Amino acid sequence: MDYDYKITWSDHSLEDLSSILDYLSREWTPREVNRFQEKLFNRIEMIGKYPKLFRASKIKPELRRSVLSKQTSIFYFVRTEEKMISIVRLFDNRMDTTKF
């Protein structure tokens, strides 16, 4: 994948991803899990190319949120000077974001 910005994942975001994939593997078919992964990595690629495309958080303006699905959002920081994006959480939309 060719990004304009370097993508990094926080430990929390990797734990979130692992938990989501574990859950999906138990509850969904392999085809649906693959579809989720493809959708996620297509969105990460989009974020890498167009980091300011998605809305800034009302709580933390330096943080951006991309709603991936009804259930999941991607929270990330954009470091323009360094041309870096830090994925900080994959978040369950059913939870209270004010606690994030």
C-alpha positions as CSV (number, residue, x, y, z in Angstrom):
1,M,0.0,0.0,0.0
2,D,1.3,3.4,-0.9
3,Y,0.6,6.1,1.7
4,D,1.5,9.8,1.6
5,Y,1.8,9.7,5.4
6,K,3.5,7.0,7.5
7,I,1.0,5.0,9.6
8,T,1.7,3.9,13.1
9,W,-0.5,1.9,15.5
10,S,-0.6,2.4,19.2
11,D,-0.5,-0.5,21.5
12,H,-4.2,0.2,22.4
13,S,-5.2,0.2,18.8
14,L,-3.4,-3.1,18.2
15,E,-5.2,-4.6,21.2
16,D,-8.5,-3.2,19.9
17,L,-7.9,-4.8,16.5
18,S,-7.0,-8.1,18.1
19,S,-10.1,-8.1,20.2
20,I,-12.3,-7.2,17.3
21,L,-10.8,-9.9,15.1
22,D,-11.2,-12.5,17.9
23,Y,-14.8,-11.6,18.3
24,L,-15.5,-11.6,14.6
25,S,-13.8,-15.0,14.2
26,R,-16.1,-16.5,16.8
27,E,-19.3,-14.9,15.6
28,W,-19.0,-14.4,11.9
29,T,-18.0,-16.5,8.9
30,P,-14.4,-16.2,7.5
31,R,-15.7,-14.4,4.5
32,E,-17.3,-11.7,6.7
33,V,-14.1,-11.4,8.7
34,N,-12.1,-11.0,5.5
35,R,-14.5,-8.3,4.3
36,F,-14.1,-6.4,7.6
37,Q,-10.3,-6.6,7.3
38,E,-10.4,-5.4,3.7
39,K,-12.7,-2.5,4.6
40,L,-10.5,-1.5,7.6
41,F,-7.3,-1.5,5.6
42,N,-8.9,0.3,2.6
43,R,-10.0,3.0,5.1
44,I,-6.4,3.1,6.6
45,E,-5.1,3.6,3.1
46,M,-7.6,6.5,2.6
47,I,-6.5,8.1,5.9
48,G,-2.9,7.8,4.8
49,K,-3.6,9.6,1.6
50,Y,-6.2,12.1,2.9
51,P,-5.6,12.5,6.6
52,K,-7.8,15.5,7.1
53,L,-10.8,14.0,5.2
54,F,-12.5,12.9,8.4
55,R,-14.0,15.0,11.2
56,A,-12.0,16.3,14.1
57,S,-13.1,15.2,17.5
58,K,-15.2,17.7,19.5
59,I,-13.6,16.6,22.7
60,K,-10.0,16.6,21.4
61,P,-9.6,18.7,18.3
62,E,-6.2,17.3,17.4
63,L,-7.9,13.9,17.2
64,R,-9.8,12.7,14.1
65,R,-12.5,10.1,13.8
66,S,-13.4,8.0,10.8
67,V,-16.6,5.9,11.2
68,L,-15.8,2.6,9.6
69,S,-19.1,0.9,10.3
70,K,-22.1,1.1,12.6
71,Q,-20.1,-0.6,15.3
72,T,-16.5,0.7,14.8
73,S,-14.7,4.0,14.5
74,I,-11.0,4.7,13.9
75,F,-9.5,7.4,16.0
76,Y,-6.2,8.9,14.9
77,F,-3.8,11.8,15.3
78,V,-2.3,13.6,12.2
79,R,1.2,14.9,12.6
80,T,1.5,17.1,9.5
81,E,5.1,18.2,9.9
82,E,6.3,14.6,10.3
83,K,3.9,13.3,7.7
84,M,2.8,10.7,10.2
85,I,-0.6,9.3,11.3
86,S,-1.0,7.6,14.6
87,I,-3.9,5.2,14.9
88,V,-4.8,5.4,18.6
89,R,-8.0,3.4,18.9
90,L,-10.5,1.2,17.1
91,F,-13.5,2.2,19.1
92,D,-16.9,0.5,19.6
93,N,-19.4,3.2,18.7
94,R,-21.9,1.8,21.2
95,M,-19.6,3.0,24.0
96,D,-19.5,6.6,25.4
97,T,-16.9,8.5,23.5
98,T,-16.7,11.2,26.3
99,K,-14.8,8.5,28.3
100,F,-12.2,8.2,25.5
